[in-house]
Amino acid sequence: MSKAALARRVGVSDVTISYWESGTIKQIGHERLLALAEALDCTLSDLLDGTPAPPVQGGVLYMQVHQPAPWLRQGKTLMPLLGGLPVPHLTRDCHLVTPGNGERFDFLAEGDLAAILPLKNFDRDGLYVLERFDQLVIRYLSKTLDGDVSISDESQHLDTVAPETLSFTLVGQVRARWRLDNIDALGWVSVPQ
């Protein structure tokens, strides 16, 4: 986005944007900060902390541990959804997601891709994106014979709890994933769920 286009969206002159960038103007009013965050499609904390989410490119959303789920922060500029691919459980509501630069999640390493369905309820065994203590994690959730929820990371069982006592928020379910692999020319290998 050009400086002039950003200035129009925020309601200031492009000279003001230049002053903000150079640090000549050191204090920006709360109203202008909110307008700037909306124009840049990031959170206010991204602006203040100087750690913006990576840009969305080619329909792939980038997931970071210390950021909200990318399908939640995209707002009005939501990327095209997946659908029509011959993958079981892949619906039109799924988003193509990959870890951001230098990020790694259990079950999803940097460079891997996942089709994630935004949801808030545990409905069947599988991999889920969870938010806990303002961090995103991926865990395997399964229902026990007693109706409790078993929680595991990539290497071990972590806990078994009653559904009503879950200490995290479900934000999505991994419906399909593809691991980056150096074996074939394309580099992608589908990983069954």
Disulfide bonds with the S-S distance in Angstrom:
none
